[in-house]
Amino acid sequence: MSDNFSCIERFIDNNFTSINLTVQDGLAGDNVYCALQDDKGYIWFGTETGVSRYNGRNFENFYMSDGLADNEIFRIDQDSQGRIWFSAFNGEFSYYLDGKFHNARNDSTLANMKTNSFYLNLFEDSEKKLWFSNGREILTFDVNNKTSHLEHKEIEGPFINALKQKGNEVLSCCSL
């Protein structure tokens, strides 16, 4: 395993600055799969052993015992409601909002959200509906009504790379 995560790079006034962050600095794991800077300025890192939230000086680490659906996190997204979503290896959904993790054990809506794999894409349409895709399935979550109404459709054929909105339609961008 590597001793370094990689680095955070800043480009200010034509100068690069980089910071190497490691598990010795407090990062949850050696393998960082993803990163997200949220609307409060925190940087979230998904690793093989948990999630780290970095405030520019210190890490706060989160694990299944804190409410993550799984410790191995492949993707992190934030929606317009401020929820930080975690794409877990086991395919279960969880999000963080206002200092609390929501998952299938404490949220009945999330308990009804089931896929065969971790999600690769999260898209929010103009009506605040969330669209999750794992490449072969699309699952939608109506955030306006906070209901458990889900549309789950198996996709045959091409692999879904991205979801985009055009007018009132949500389009899937696919590869064969």
C-alpha positions, 0 to 999 in steps of 0.5 A, a space after each residue: 500500500 502507498 504511504 501517500 494519498 496523493 495531494 491537494 493542489 492549489 493554483 493561485 496567481 499562477 503558482 501551484 501548491 500541493 499538500 500530501 496527506 497520508 494515514 499518518 495525517 489522519 486520513 482513514 485509508 491508504 486508497 482514496 477512490 474519490 473526493 468532494 468539496 462540499 458547499 461548506 468547504 470541507 473536503 470529503 475522501 472516500 477510501 477502502 476503510 471509511 470516509 474522511 472529512 478534511 477541514 484544511 487542518 484536521 481529519 474527522 473519520 467516519 465508518 459503518 459504526 457512525 452510520 455509513 452503509 459500508 466502509 468502502 466508498 467509491 463515490 461522494 456527491 452532494 445534492 441541492 438539499 445539502 445531503 452528502 451521498 456515499 456510493 458504497 461497495 455493498 450497493 446500499 445507500 447512505 447520506 450525511 446531513 446536519 451532523 447525522 448519517 442516514 441509512 437503511 437502518 434509520 431511514 425507511 426510504 433508504 431501506 427501499 432503495 436497492 440496487 445490484 451494485 454501487 452507484 456510478 452516477 448521481 444526477 439531480 433534475 430540475 424538479 429535485 428528483 435524484 437519479 442514481 445509475 450503477 451502469 445497468 440500472 436507474 433508480 429515482 428518488 423523489 426528494 420534494 415529497 420525501 416519499 419512498 416512491 421509486 422507479 427501478 428499471 433494468 437496462 439491457 444493452 449499453 452501459 450508462 455513463 452519464 445522465 443529463 437533462 434536456 427540457 423535461 426529459 432525462 437522457 442517459 449517455 451510453 457506451 456499448 
